[in-house]
């Protein structure tokens, strides 16, 4: 697909799944909202920057980014009880996708998960 003007979305980062695959790219929509976009749609819409320039949630180039198994070890949200919790785009805090609560910022993904899990005690 060839677009004369390119995409109105902006690529923010890749999230490598536990199985090592990247199926979605986090993008900023024209309205300023962050949302996932399937990799093939990202390519077809010619979103910038190119995939090979984007970094993963650990701030590393895609080729060096490890899977993120710690997301399976997160406690439910201490505010609403939801299990829909995940690491932020940069991995420095944990957030609830249901009530939008966020945990304290950590220096690393592991410390952010530890802080989030400690909030339930």
PDB file as gemmi writes it, atoms N, CA and C in Angstrom:
CRYST1    1.000    1.000    1.000  90.00  90.00  90.00 P 1                      
ATOM      1  N   UNK A   1       0.851  -1.169   0.000  1.00  0.00           N  
ATOM      2  CA  UNK A   1       0.000   0.000   0.000  1.00  0.00           C  
ATOM      3  C   UNK A   1       0.895   1.229   0.000  1.00  0.00           C  
ATOM      4  N   UNK A   2       0.617   2.170  -0.856  1.00  0.00           N  
ATOM      5  CA  UNK A   2       1.439   3.362  -0.952  1.00  0.00           C  
ATOM      6  C   UNK A   2       0.590   4.574  -0.595  1.00  0.00           C  
ATOM      7  N   UNK A   3       0.991   5.269   0.442  1.00  0.00           N  
ATOM      8  CA  UNK A   3       0.266   6.458   0.887  1.00  0.00           C  
ATOM      9  C   UNK A   3       1.102   7.679   0.524  1.00  0.00           C  
ATOM     10  N   UNK A   4       0.467   8.677   0.007  1.00  0.00           N  
ATOM     11  CA  UNK A   4       1.192   9.894  -0.329  1.00  0.00           C  
ATOM     12  C   UNK A   4       1.578  10.680   0.917  1.00  0.00           C  
ATOM     13  N   UNK A   5       0.721  10.684   1.923  1.00  0.00           N  
ATOM     14  CA  UNK A   5       0.961  11.495   3.099  1.00  0.00           C  
ATOM     15  C   UNK A   5       1.468  10.689   4.284  1.00  0.00           C  
ATOM     16  N   UNK A   6       1.516   9.373   4.188  1.00  0.00           N  
ATOM     17  CA  UNK A   6       1.929   8.561   5.327  1.00  0.00           C  
ATOM     18  C   UNK A   6       0.794   8.437   6.325  1.00  0.00           C  
ATOM     19  N   UNK A   7       1.106   7.904   7.481  1.00  0.00           N  
ATOM     20  CA  UNK A   7       0.090   7.640   8.492  1.00  0.00           C  
ATOM     21  C   UNK A   7      -0.031   8.788   9.474  1.00  0.00           C  
ATOM     22  N   UNK A   8      -1.213   8.915  10.075  1.00  0.00           N  
ATOM     23  CA  UNK A   8      -1.400   9.911  11.117  1.00  0.00           C  
ATOM     24  C   UNK A   8      -1.088   9.325  12.494  1.00  0.00           C  
ATOM     25  N   UNK A   9      -0.756   8.033  12.559  1.00  0.00           N  
ATOM     26  CA  UNK A   9      -0.336   7.392  13.798  1.00  0.00           C  
ATOM     27  C   UNK A   9       1.167   7.558  13.967  1.00  0.00           C  
ATOM     28  N   UNK A  10       1.619   7.492  15.222  1.00  0.00           N  
ATOM     29  CA  UNK A  10       3.047   7.548  15.524  1.00  0.00           C  
ATOM     30  C   UNK A  10       3.405   6.311  16.333  1.00  0.00           C  
ATOM     31  N   UNK A  11       4.421   5.582  15.897  1.00  0.00           N  
ATOM     32  CA  UNK A  11       4.860   4.396  16.620  1.00  0.00           C  
ATOM     33  C   UNK A  11       5.595   4.772  17.889  1.00  0.00           C  
ATOM     34  N   UNK A  12       5.261   4.095  19.002  1.00  0.00           N  
ATOM     35  CA  UNK A  12       5.883   4.372  20.292  1.00  0.00           C  
ATOM     36  C   UNK A  12       6.788   3.242  20.755  1.00  0.00           C  
ATOM     37  N   UNK A  13       6.384   2.006  20.521  1.00  0.00           N  
ATOM     38  CA  UNK A  13       7.198   0.896  20.993  1.00  0.00           C  
ATOM     39  C   UNK A  13       6.597  -0.448  20.685  1.00  0.00           C  
ATOM     40  N   UNK A  14       7.448  -1.465  20.740  1.00  0.00           N  
ATOM     41  CA  UNK A  14       7.056  -2.843  20.508  1.00  0.00           C  
ATOM     42  C   UNK A  14       6.882  -3.548  21.837  1.00  0.00           C  
ATOM     43  N   UNK A  15       5.983  -4.506  21.890  1.00  0.00           N  
ATOM     44  CA  UNK A  15       5.863  -5.345  23.078  1.00  0.00           C  
ATOM     45  C   UNK A  15       6.050  -6.781  22.632  1.00  0.00           C  
ATOM     46  N   UNK A  16       7.138  -7.366  23.088  1.00  0.00           N  
ATOM     47  CA  UNK A  16       7.416  -8.768  22.760  1.00  0.00           C  
ATOM     48  C   UNK A  16       6.644  -9.640  23.743  1.00  0.00           C  
ATOM     49  N   UNK A  17       5.871 -10.567  23.226  1.00  0.00           N  
ATOM     50  CA  UNK A  17       5.051 -11.465  24.046  1.00  0.00           C  
ATOM     51  C   UNK A  17       5.932 -12.509  24.724  1.00  0.00           C  
ATOM     52  N   UNK A  18       5.342 -13.243  25.668  1.00  0.00           N  
ATOM     53  CA  UNK A  18       6.064 -14.285  26.387  1.00  0.00           C  
ATOM     54  C   UNK A  18       6.676 -15.321  25.444  1.00  0.00           C  
ATOM     55  N   UNK A  19       6.007 -15.557  24.310  1.00  0.00           N  
ATOM     56  CA  UNK A  19       6.514 -16.554  23.369  1.00  0.00           C  
ATOM     57  C   UNK A  19       7.577 -15.986  22.429  1.00  0.00           C  
ATOM     58  N   UNK A  20       7.954 -14.708  22.631  1.00  0.00           N  
ATOM     59  CA  UNK A  20       8.996 -14.087  21.821  1.00  0.00           C  
ATOM     60  C   UNK A  20       8.485 -13.346  20.599  1.00  0.00           C  
ATOM     61  N   UNK A  21       7.209 -13.460  20.298  1.00  0.00           N  
ATOM     62  CA  UNK A  21       6.644 -12.823  19.111  1.00  0.00           C  
ATOM     63  C   UNK A  21       6.176 -11.400  19.409  1.00  0.00           C  
ATOM     64  N   UNK A  22       6.241 -10.547  18.384  1.00  0.00           N  
ATOM     65  CA  UNK A  22       5.663  -9.208  18.450  1.00  0.00           C  
ATOM     66  C   UNK A  22       4.456  -9.216  17.529  1.00  0.00           C  
ATOM     67  N   UNK A  23       3.273  -9.060  18.100  1.00  0.00           N  
ATOM     68  CA  UNK A  23       2.046  -9.060  17.306  1.00  0.00           C  
ATOM     69  C   UNK A  23       1.446  -7.673  17.176  1.00  0.00           C  
ATOM     70  N   UNK A  24       1.788  -6.781  18.119  1.00  0.00           N  
ATOM     71  CA  UNK A  24       1.240  -5.431  18.122  1.00  0.00           C  
ATOM     72  C   UNK A  24       2.343  -4.416  18.374  1.00  0.00           C  
ATOM     73  N   UNK A  25       2.070  -3.214  17.929  1.00  0.00           N  
ATOM     74  CA  UNK A  25       2.940  -2.072  18.171  1.00  0.00           C  
ATOM     75  C   UNK A  25       2.090  -1.039  18.906  1.00  0.00           C  
ATOM     76  N   UNK A  26       2.637  -0.442  19.947  1.00  0.00           N  
ATOM     77  CA  UNK A  26       1.911   0.630  20.623  1.00  0.00           C  
ATOM     78  C   UNK A  26       2.091   1.894  19.799  1.00  0.00           C  
ATOM     79  N   UNK A  27       0.972   2.519  19.451  1.00  0.00           N  
ATOM     80  CA  UNK A  27       0.998   3.740  18.642  1.00  0.00           C  
ATOM     81  C   UNK A  27       0.217   4.842  19.345  1.00  0.00           C  
ATOM     82  N   UNK A  28       0.492   6.073  18.949  1.00  0.00           N  
ATOM     83  CA  UNK A  28      -0.309   7.210  19.395  1.00  0.00           C  
ATOM     84  C   UNK A  28      -1.223   7.568  18.232  1.00  0.00           C  
ATOM     85  N   UNK A  29      -2.520   7.604  18.521  1.00  0.00           N  
ATOM     86  CA  UNK A  29      -3.512   7.920  17.495  1.00  0.00           C  
ATOM     87  C   UNK A  29      -3.535   9.424  17.238  1.00  0.00           C  
ATOM     88  N   UNK A  30      -4.213   9.852  16.164  1.00  0.00           N  
ATOM     89  CA  UNK A  30      -4.322  11.286  15.893  1.00  0.00           C  
ATOM     90  C   UNK A  30      -4.926  12.068  17.053  1.00  0.00           C  
ATOM     91  N   UNK A  31      -5.773  11.417  17.859  1.00  0.00           N  
ATOM     92  CA  UNK A  31      -6.386  12.070  19.012  1.00  0.00           C  
ATOM     93  C   UNK A  31      -5.502  12.091  20.249  1.00  0.00           C  
ATOM     94  N   UNK A  32      -4.309  11.497  20.158  1.00  0.00           N  
ATOM     95  CA  UNK A  32      -3.377  11.507  21.273  1.00  0.00           C  
ATOM     96  C   UNK A  32      -3.463  10.299  22.191  1.00  0.00           C  
ATOM     97  N   UNK A  33      -4.314   9.332  21.856  1.00  0.00           N  
ATOM     98  CA  UNK A  33      -4.462   8.139  22.693  1.00  0.00           C  
ATOM     99  C   UNK A  33      -3.459   7.071  22.293  1.00  0.00           C  
ATOM    100  N   UNK A  34      -2.933   6.355  23.284  1.00  0.00           N  
ATOM    101  CA  UNK A  34      -2.066   5.221  23.006  1.00  0.00           C  
ATOM    102  C   UNK A  34      -2.928   3.991  22.835  1.00  0.00           C  
ATOM    103  N   UNK A  35      -2.597   3.175  21.826  1.00  0.00           N  
ATOM    104  CA  UNK A  35      -3.375   1.975  21.556  1.00  0.00           C  
ATOM    105  C   UNK A  35      -2.518   0.974  20.801  1.00  0.00           C  
ATOM    106  N   UNK A  36      -2.872  -0.313  20.867  1.00  0.00           N  
ATOM    107  CA  UNK A  36      -2.128  -1.304  20.094  1.00  0.00           C  
ATOM    108  C   UNK A  36      -2.578  -1.292  18.639  1.00  0.00           C  
ATOM    109  N   UNK A  37      -1.646  -1.596  17.752  1.00  0.00           N  
ATOM    110  CA  UNK A  37      -1.939  -1.720  16.332  1.00  0.00           C  
ATOM    111  C   UNK A  37      -1.202  -2.959  15.849  1.00  0.00           C  
ATOM    112  N   UNK A  38      -1.893  -3.842  15.135  1.00  0.00           N  
ATOM    113  CA  UNK A  38      -1.262  -5.060  14.630  1.00  0.00           C  
ATOM    114  C   UNK A  38      -0.062  -4.700  13.766  1.00  0.00           C  
ATOM    115  N   UNK A  39       0.975  -5.520  13.840  1.00  0.00           N  
ATOM    116  CA  UNK A  39       2.214  -5.254  13.107  1.00  0.00           C  
ATOM    117  C   UNK A  39       1.939  -5.063  11.616  1.00  0.00           C  
ATOM    118  N   UNK A  40       1.126  -5.934  11.017  1.00  0.00           N  
ATOM    119  CA  UNK A  40       0.863  -5.818   9.581  1.00  0.00           C  
ATOM    120  C   UNK A  40       0.154  -4.505   9.254  1.00  0.00           C  
ATOM    121  N   UNK A  41      -0.753  -4.065  10.117  1.00  0.00           N  
ATOM    122  CA  UNK A  41      -1.420  -2.775   9.904  1.00  0.00           C  
ATOM    123  C   UNK A  41      -0.422  -1.628  10.027  1.00  0.00           C  
ATOM    124  N   UNK A  42       0.506  -1.750  10.978  1.00  0.00           N  
ATOM    125  CA  UNK A  42       1.553  -0.735  11.161  1.00  0.00           C  
ATOM    126  C   UNK A  42       2.345  -0.578   9.865  1.00  0.00           C  
ATOM    127  N   UNK A  43       2.707  -1.708   9.267  1.00  0.00           N  
ATOM    128  CA  UNK A  43       3.473  -1.697   8.014  1.00  0.00           C  
ATOM    129  C   UNK A  43       2.615  -1.155   6.875  1.00  0.00           C  
ATOM    130  N   UNK A  44       1.393  -1.667   6.742  1.00  0.00           N  
ATOM    131  CA  UNK A  44       0.516  -1.248   5.644  1.00  0.00           C  
ATOM    132  C   UNK A  44       0.189   0.240   5.686  1.00  0.00           C  
ATOM    133  N   UNK A  45       0.050   0.794   6.881  1.00  0.00           N  
ATOM    134  CA  UNK A  45      -0.283   2.222   7.022  1.00  0.00           C  
ATOM    135  C   UNK A  45       0.949   3.119   6.965  1.00  0.00           C  
ATOM    136  N   UNK A  46       2.120   2.486   6.847  1.00  0.00           N  
ATOM    137  CA  UNK A  46       3.391   3.222   6.761  1.00  0.00           C  
ATOM    138  C   UNK A  46       3.599   4.150   7.956  1.00  0.00           C  
ATOM    139  N   UNK A  47       3.290   3.615   9.145  1.00  0.00           N  
ATOM    140  CA  UNK A  47       3.474   4.381  10.371  1.00  0.00           C  
ATOM    141  C   UNK A  47       4.966   4.600  10.583  1.00  0.00           C  
ATOM    142  N   UNK A  48       5.308   5.754  11.092  1.00  0.00           N  
ATOM    143  CA  UNK A  48       6.707   6.090  11.370  1.00  0.00           C  
ATOM    144  C   UNK A  48       6.925   6.174  12.866  1.00  0.00           C  
ATOM    145  N   UNK A  49       8.085   5.879  13.376  1.00  0.00           N  
ATOM    146  CA  UNK A  49       9.260   5.424  12.648  1.00  0.00           C  
ATOM    147  C   UNK A  49       9.127   3.957  12.237  1.00  0.00           C  
ATOM    148  N   UNK A  50      10.020   3.496  11.342  1.00  0.00           N  
ATOM    149  CA  UNK A  50       9.976   2.094  10.908  1.00  0.00           C  
ATOM    150  C   UNK A  50      10.150   1.136  12.092  1.00  0.00           C  
ATOM    151  N   UNK A  51       9.600  -0.058  11.948  1.00  0.00           N  
ATOM    152  CA  UNK A  51       9.654  -1.054  13.024  1.00  0.00           C  
ATOM    153  C   UNK A  51      11.068  -1.310  13.533  1.00  0.00           C  
ATOM    154  N   UNK A  52      12.034  -1.356  12.636  1.00  0.00           N  
ATOM    155  CA  UNK A  52      13.394  -1.709  13.066  1.00  0.00           C  
ATOM    156  C   UNK A  52      14.046  -0.627  13.919  1.00  0.00           C  
ATOM    157  N   UNK A  53      13.427   0.540  14.023  1.00  0.00           N  
ATOM    158  CA  UNK A  53      13.971   1.628  14.849  1.00  0.00           C  
ATOM    159  C   UNK A  53      13.308   1.649  16.229  1.00  0.00           C  
ATOM    160  N   UNK A  54      12.071   1.143  16.319  1.00  0.00           N  
ATOM    161  CA  UNK A  54      11.350   1.161  17.592  1.00  0.00           C  
ATOM    162  C   UNK A  54      12.039   0.290  18.632  1.00  0.00           C  
ATOM    163  N   UNK A  55      11.872   0.669  19.882  1.00  0.00           N  
ATOM    164  CA  UNK A  55      12.430  -0.105  20.993  1.00  0.00           C  
ATOM    165  C   UNK A  55      11.302  -0.820  21.726  1.00  0.00           C  
ATOM    166  N   UNK A  56      11.673  -1.824  22.477  1.00  0.00           N  
ATOM    167  CA  UNK A  56      10.690  -2.584  23.242  1.00  0.00           C  
ATOM    168  C   UNK A  56      10.423  -1.895  24.575  1.00  0.00           C  
ATOM    169  N   UNK A  57       9.575  -2.511  25.390  1.00  0.00           N  
ATOM    170  CA  UNK A  57       9.197  -1.925  26.666  1.00  0.00           C  
ATOM    171  C   UNK A  57      10.357  -1.840  27.650  1.00  0.00           C  
ATOM    172  N   UNK A  58      11.485  -2.481  27.345  1.00  0.00           N  
ATOM    173  CA  UNK A  58      12.669  -2.409  28.200  1.00  0.00           C  
ATOM    174  C   UNK A  58      13.653  -1.352  27.723  1.00  0.00           C  
ATOM    175  N   UNK A  59      13.306  -0.639  26.641  1.00  0.00           N  
ATOM    176  CA  UNK A  59      14.181   0.390  26.106  1.00  0.00           C  
ATOM    177  C   UNK A  59      15.310  -0.159  25.245  1.00  0.00           C  
ATOM    178  N   UNK A  60      15.188  -1.411  24.842  1.00  0.00           N  
ATOM    179  CA  UNK A  60      16.224  -2.062  24.045  1.00  0.00           C  
ATOM    180  C   UNK A  60      15.781  -2.187  22.601  1.00  0.00           C  
ATOM    181  N   UNK A  61      16.739  -2.277  21.672  1.00  0.00           N  
ATOM    182  CA  UNK A  61      16.352  -2.558  20.284  1.00  0.00           C  
ATOM    183  C   UNK A  61      15.609  -3.891  20.225  1.00  0.00           C  
ATOM    184  N   UNK A  62      14.727  -4.025  19.267  1.00  0.00           N  
ATOM    185  CA  UNK A  62      13.902  -5.224  19.157  1.00  0.00           C  
ATOM    186  C   UNK A  62      14.734  -6.503  19.213  1.00  0.00           C  
ATOM    187  N   UNK A  63      15.857  -6.548  18.510  1.00  0.00           N  
ATOM    188  CA  UNK A  63      16.662  -7.771  18.443  1.00  0.00           C  
ATOM    189  C   UNK A  63      17.223  -8.181  19.803  1.00  0.00           C  
ATOM    190  N   UNK A  64      17.326  -7.242  20.741  1.00  0.00           N  
ATOM    191  CA  UNK A  64      17.879  -7.538  22.064  1.00  0.00           C  
ATOM    192  C   UNK A  64      16.815  -7.646  23.144  1.00  0.00           C  
ATOM    193  N   UNK A  65      15.572  -7.407  22.802  1.00  0.00           N  
ATOM    194  CA  UNK A  65      14.506  -7.347  23.805  1.00  0.00           C  
ATOM    195  C   UNK A  65      14.082  -8.737  24.261  1.00  0.00           C  
ATOM    196  N   UNK A  66      14.121  -8.978  25.576  1.00  0.00           N  
ATOM    197  CA  UNK A  66      13.693 -10.281  26.080  1.00  0.00           C  
ATOM    198  C   UNK A  66      12.176 -10.354  26.194  1.00  0.00           C  
ATOM    199  N   UNK A  67      11.616 -11.574  26.192  1.00  0.00           N  
ATOM    200  CA  UNK A  67      10.197 -11.714  26.501  1.00  0.00           C  
ATOM    201  C   UNK A  67       9.933 -11.201  27.913  1.00  0.00           C  
ATOM    202  N   UNK A  68       8.682 -10.947  28.255  1.00  0.00           N  
ATOM    203  CA  UNK A  68       8.370 -10.376  29.563  1.00  0.00           C  
ATOM    204  C   UNK A  68       7.486 -11.315  30.373  1.00  0.00           C  
ATOM    205  N   UNK A  69       8.043 -12.391  30.912  1.00  0.00           N  
ATOM    206  CA  UNK A  69       7.225 -13.327  31.660  1.00  0.00           C  
ATOM    207  C   UNK A  69       6.708 -12.780  32.988  1.00  0.00           C  
ATOM    208  N   UNK A  70       7.307 -11.706  33.526  1.00  0.00           N  
ATOM    209  CA  UNK A  70       6.856 -11.205  34.817  1.00  0.00           C  
ATOM    210  C   UNK A  70       5.410 -10.726  34.782  1.00  0.00           C  
ATOM    211  N   UNK A  71       4.849 -10.448  33.620  1.00  0.00           N  
ATOM    212  CA  UNK A  71       3.463 -10.012  33.576  1.00  0.00           C  
ATOM    213  C   UNK A  71       2.520 -11.104  34.067  1.00  0.00           C  
ATOM    214  N   UNK A  72       2.920 -12.364  34.004  1.00  0.00           N  
ATOM    215  CA  UNK A  72       2.081 -13.447  34.491  1.00  0.00           C  
ATOM    216  C   UNK A  72       2.156 -13.578  36.009  1.00  0.00           C  
ATOM    217  N   UNK A  73       3.126 -12.938  36.634  1.00  0.00           N  
ATOM    218  CA  UNK A  73       3.301 -13.058  38.070  1.00  0.00           C  
ATOM    219  C   UNK A  73       2.725 -11.861  38.822  1.00  0.00           C  
ATOM    220  N   UNK A  74       2.016 -10.991  38.147  1.00  0.00           N  
ATOM    221  CA  UNK A  74       1.478  -9.806  38.806  1.00  0.00           C  
ATOM    222  C   UNK A  74       0.224 -10.141  39.597  1.00  0.00           C  
ATOM    223  N   UNK A  75       0.121  -9.549  40.769  1.00  0.00           N  
ATOM    224  CA  UNK A  75      -1.070  -9.686  41.605  1.00  0.00           C  
ATOM    225  C   UNK A  75      -2.223  -8.902  40.968  1.00  0.00           C  
ATOM    226  N   UNK A  76      -3.469  -9.255  41.294  1.00  0.00           N  
ATOM    227  CA  UNK A  76      -4.606  -8.453  40.815  1.00  0.00           C  
ATOM    228  C   UNK A  76      -4.516  -7.017  41.332  1.00  0.00           C  
ATOM    229  N   UNK A  77      -5.250  -6.141  40.711  1.00  0.00           N  
ATOM    230  CA  UNK A  77      -5.264  -4.732  41.104  1.00  0.00           C  
ATOM    231  C   UNK A  77      -5.715  -4.589  42.560  1.00  0.00           C  
ATOM    232  N   UNK A  78      -4.955  -3.865  43.387  1.00  0.00           N  
ATOM    233  CA  UNK A  78      -5.351  -3.700  44.794  1.00  0.00           C  
ATOM    234  C   UNK A  78      -6.552  -2.765  44.962  1.00  0.00           C  
ATOM    235  N   UNK A  79      -6.943  -2.072  43.904  1.00  0.00           N  
ATOM    236  CA  UNK A  79      -8.059  -1.124  43.990  1.00  0.00           C  
ATOM    237  C   UNK A  79      -9.384  -1.722  43.542  1.00  0.00           C  
ATOM    238  N   UNK A  80      -9.347  -2.440  42.391  1.00  0.00           N  
ATOM    239  CA  UNK A  80     -10.612  -2.980  41.871  1.00  0.00           C  
ATOM    240  C   UNK A  80     -10.629  -4.503  41.796  1.00  0.00           C  
ATOM    241  N   UNK A  81      -9.488  -5.157  42.014  1.00  0.00           N  
ATOM    242  CA  UNK A  81      -9.425  -6.611  41.987  1.00  0.00           C  
ATOM    243  C   UNK A  81      -9.254  -7.219  40.609  1.00  0.00           C  
ATOM    244  N   UNK A  82      -9.179  -6.407  39.583  1.00  0.00           N  
ATOM    245  CA  UNK A  82      -9.040  -6.908  38.218  1.00  0.00           C  
ATOM    246  C   UNK A  82      -7.702  -7.628  38.026  1.00  0.00           C  
ATOM    247  N   UNK A  83      -7.716  -8.632  37.180  1.00  0.00           N  
ATOM    248  CA  UNK A  83      -6.469  -9.317  36.804  1.00  0.00           C  
ATOM    249  C   UNK A  83      -5.910  -8.762  35.499  1.00  0.00           C  
ATOM    250  N   UNK A  84      -6.576  -7.757  34.945  1.00  0.00           N  
ATOM    251  CA  UNK A  84      -6.102  -7.124  33.705  1.00  0.00           C  
ATOM    252  C   UNK A  84      -5.086  -6.045  34.065  1.00  0.00           C  
ATOM    253  N   UNK A  85      -3.900  -6.480  34.472  1.00  0.00           N  
ATOM    254  CA  UNK A  85      -2.830  -5.569  34.839  1.00  0.00           C  
ATOM    255  C   UNK A  85      -1.622  -5.876  33.966  1.00  0.00           C  
ATOM    256  N   UNK A  86      -0.855  -4.839  33.641  1.00  0.00           N  
ATOM    257  CA  UNK A  86       0.318  -5.049  32.803  1.00  0.00           C  
ATOM    258  C   UNK A  86       1.356  -3.972  33.039  1.00  0.00           C  
ATOM    259  N   UNK A  87       2.530  -4.263  32.548  1.00  0.00           N  
ATOM    260  CA  UNK A  87       3.647  -3.334  32.616  1.00  0.00           C  
ATOM    261  C   UNK A  87       3.366  -2.130  31.723  1.00  0.00           C  
ATOM    262  N   UNK A  88       3.800  -0.955  32.146  1.00  0.00           N  
ATOM    263  CA  UNK A  88       3.664   0.235  31.307  1.00  0.00           C  
ATOM    264  C   UNK A  88       4.554   0.090  30.079  1.00  0.00           C  
ATOM    265  N   UNK A  89       4.380   0.954  29.124  1.00  0.00           N  
ATOM    266  CA  UNK A  89       5.147   0.900  27.883  1.00  0.00           C  
ATOM    267  C   UNK A  89       6.644   0.858  28.148  1.00  0.00           C  
ATOM    268  N   UNK A  90       7.116   1.617  29.104  1.00  0.00           N  
ATOM    269  CA  UNK A  90       8.553   1.665  29.390  1.00  0.00           C  
ATOM    270  C   UNK A  90       8.959   0.722  30.509  1.00  0.00           C  
ATOM    271  N   UNK A  91       8.007   0.004  31.082  1.00  0.00           N  
ATOM    272  CA  UNK A  91       8.303  -0.998  32.084  1.00  0.00           C  
ATOM    273  C   UNK A  91       8.639  -0.466  33.456  1.00  0.00           C  
ATOM    274  N   UNK A  92       8.376   0.816  33.712  1.00  0.00           N  
ATOM    275  CA  UNK A  92       8.771   1.380  35.001  1.00  0.00           C  
ATOM    276  C   UNK A  92       7.642   1.420  36.027  1.00  0.00           C  
ATOM    277  N   UNK A  93       6.440   1.021  35.651  1.00  0.00           N  
ATOM    278  CA  UNK A  93       5.349   0.876  36.605  1.00  0.00           C  
ATOM    279  C   UNK A  93       4.320  -0.094  36.042  1.00  0.00           C  
ATOM    280  N   UNK A  94       3.428  -0.564  36.916  1.00  0.00           N  
ATOM    281  CA  UNK A  94       2.368  -1.496  36.534  1.00  0.00           C  
ATOM    282  C   UNK A  94       1.058  -0.720  36.553  1.00  0.00           C  
ATOM    283  N   UNK A  95       0.182  -1.038  35.599  1.00  0.00           N  
ATOM    284  CA  UNK A  95      -1.096  -0.339  35.531  1.00  0.00           C  
ATOM    285  C   UNK A  95      -2.240  -1.321  35.351  1.00  0.00           C  
ATOM    286  N   UNK A  96      -3.399  -0.936  35.856  1.00  0.00           N  
ATOM    287  CA  UNK A  96      -4.624  -1.713  35.715  1.00  0.00           C  
ATOM    288  C   UNK A  96      -5.377  -1.220  34.482  1.00  0.00           C  
ATOM    289  N   UNK A  97      -5.758  -2.144  33.627  1.00  0.00           N  
ATOM    290  CA  UNK A  97      -6.461  -1.769  32.407  1.00  0.00           C  
ATOM    291  C   UNK A  97      -7.951  -1.518  32.646  1.00  0.00           C  
ATOM    292  N   UNK A  98      -8.460  -1.942  33.796  1.00  0.00           N  
ATOM    293  CA  UNK A  98      -9.881  -1.729  34.086  1.00  0.00           C  
ATOM    294  C   UNK A  98     -10.141  -0.393  34.782  1.00  0.00           C  
ATOM    295  N   UNK A  99      -9.390  -0.097  35.857  1.00  0.00           N  
ATOM    296  CA  UNK A  99      -9.676   1.131  36.616  1.00  0.00           C  
ATOM    297  C   UNK A  99      -8.605   2.213  36.414  1.00  0.00           C  
ATOM    298  N   UNK A 100      -7.604   1.920  35.607  1.00  0.00           N  
ATOM    299  CA  UNK A 100      -6.515   2.864  35.281  1.00  0.00           C  
ATOM    300  C   UNK A 100      -5.619   3.211  36.457  1.00  0.00           C  
ATOM    301  N   UNK A 101      -5.667   2.423  37.532  1.00  0.00           N  
ATOM    302  CA  UNK A 101      -4.748   2.649  38.649  1.00  0.00           C  
ATOM    303  C   UNK A 101      -3.336   2.307  38.198  1.00  0.00           C  
ATOM    304  N   UNK A 102      -2.364   2.981  38.768  1.00  0.00           N  
ATOM    305  CA  UNK A 102      -0.974   2.654  38.466  1.00  0.00           C  
ATOM    306  C   UNK A 102      -0.207   2.532  39.766  1.00  0.00           C  
ATOM    307  N   UNK A 103       0.768   1.637  39.742  1.00  0.00           N  
ATOM    308  CA  UNK A 103       1.591   1.404  40.918  1.00  0.00           C  
ATOM    309  C   UNK A 103       2.751   2.373  40.975  1.00  0.00           C  
ATOM    310  N   UNK A 104       3.536   2.278  42.036  1.00  0.00           N  
ATOM    311  CA  UNK A 104       4.709   3.141  42.166  1.00  0.00           C  
ATOM    312  C   UNK A 104       5.722   2.841  41.062  1.00  0.00           C  
ATOM    313  N   UNK A 105       6.504   3.855  40.722  1.00  0.00           N  
ATOM    314  CA  UNK A 105       7.525   3.669  39.691  1.00  0.00           C  
ATOM    315  C   UNK A 105       8.712   2.916  40.277  1.00  0.00           C  
ATOM    316  N   UNK A 106       9.219   1.981  39.500  1.00  0.00           N  
ATOM    317  CA  UNK A 106      10.401   1.226  39.879  1.00  0.00           C  
ATOM    318  C   UNK A 106      11.567   1.580  38.977  1.00  0.00           C  
ATOM    319  N   UNK A 107      12.759   1.204  39.397  1.00  0.00           N  
ATOM    320  CA  UNK A 107      13.950   1.442  38.576  1.00  0.00           C  
ATOM    321  C   UNK A 107      14.039   0.460  37.417  1.00  0.00           C  
ATOM    322  N   UNK A 108      13.420  -0.699  37.581  1.00  0.00           N  
ATOM    323  CA  UNK A 108      13.427  -1.749  36.561  1.00  0.00           C  
ATOM    324  C   UNK A 108      12.027  -2.347  36.474  1.00  0.00           C  
ATOM    325  N   UNK A 109      11.802  -3.167  35.468  1.00  0.00           N  
ATOM    326  CA  UNK A 109      10.519  -3.860  35.353  1.00  0.00           C  
ATOM    327  C   UNK A 109      10.278  -4.748  36.567  1.00  0.00           C  
ATOM    328  N   UNK A 110      11.319  -5.434  37.022  1.00  0.00           N  
ATOM    329  CA  UNK A 110      11.183  -6.315  38.182  1.00  0.00           C  
ATOM    330  C   UNK A 110      10.829  -5.524  39.436  1.00  0.00           C  
ATOM    331  N   UNK A 111      11.497  -4.388  39.650  1.00  0.00           N  
ATOM    332  CA  UNK A 111      11.185  -3.609  40.852  1.00  0.00           C  
ATOM    333  C   UNK A 111       9.771  -3.025  40.772  1.00  0.00           C  
ATOM    334  N   UNK A 112       9.328  -2.647  39.576  1.00  0.00           N  
ATOM    335  CA  UNK A 112       7.953  -2.150  39.417  1.00  0.00           C  
ATOM    336  C   UNK A 112       6.952  -3.253  39.769  1.00  0.00           C  
ATOM    337  N   UNK A 113       7.225  -4.480  39.310  1.00  0.00           N  
ATOM    338  CA  UNK A 113       6.338  -5.610  39.624  1.00  0.00           C  
ATOM    339  C   UNK A 113       6.363  -5.900  41.122  1.00  0.00           C  
ATOM    340  N   UNK A 114       7.544  -5.852  41.733  1.00  0.00           N  
ATOM    341  CA  UNK A 114       7.646  -6.087  43.181  1.00  0.00           C  
ATOM    342  C   UNK A 114       6.860  -5.040  43.964  1.00  0.00           C  
ATOM    343  N   UNK A 115       6.953  -3.775  43.557  1.00  0.00           N  
ATOM    344  CA  UNK A 115       6.218  -2.705  44.232  1.00  0.00           C  
ATOM    345  C   UNK A 115       4.714  -2.898  44.076  1.00  0.00           C  
ATOM    346  N   UNK A 116       4.287  -3.264  42.862  1.00  0.00           N  
ATOM    347  CA  UNK A 116       2.862  -3.503  42.617  1.00  0.00           C  
ATOM    348  C   UNK A 116       2.359  -4.658  43.482  1.00  0.00           C  
ATOM    349  N   UNK A 117       3.094  -5.751  43.477  1.00  0.00           N  
ATOM    350  CA  UNK A 117       2.679  -6.920  44.249  1.00  0.00           C  
ATOM    351  C   UNK A 117       2.688  -6.630  45.743  1.00  0.00           C  
ATOM    352  N   UNK A 118       3.590  -5.779  46.213  1.00  0.00           N  
ATOM    353  CA  UNK A 118       3.645  -5.408  47.618  1.00  0.00           C  
ATOM    354  C   UNK A 118       2.483  -4.534  48.045  1.00  0.00           C  
ATOM    355  N   UNK A 119       1.815  -3.888  47.109  1.00  0.00           N  
ATOM    356  CA  UNK A 119       0.695  -2.995  47.431  1.00  0.00           C  
ATOM    357  C   UNK A 119      -0.495  -3.779  47.981  1.00  0.00           C  
ATOM    358  N   UNK A 120      -0.564  -5.078  47.736  1.00  0.00           N  
ATOM    359  CA  UNK A 120      -1.708  -5.894  48.192  1.00  0.00           C  
ATOM    360  C   UNK A 120      -1.523  -6.335  49.633  1.00  0.00           C  
ATOM    361  N   UNK A 121      -0.347  -6.205  50.188  1.00  0.00           N  
ATOM    362  CA  UNK A 121      -0.089  -6.704  51.551  1.00  0.00           C  
ATOM    363  C   UNK A 121      -0.547  -5.725  52.596  1.00  0.00           C  
TER     364      UNK A 121                                                      
END                                                                             
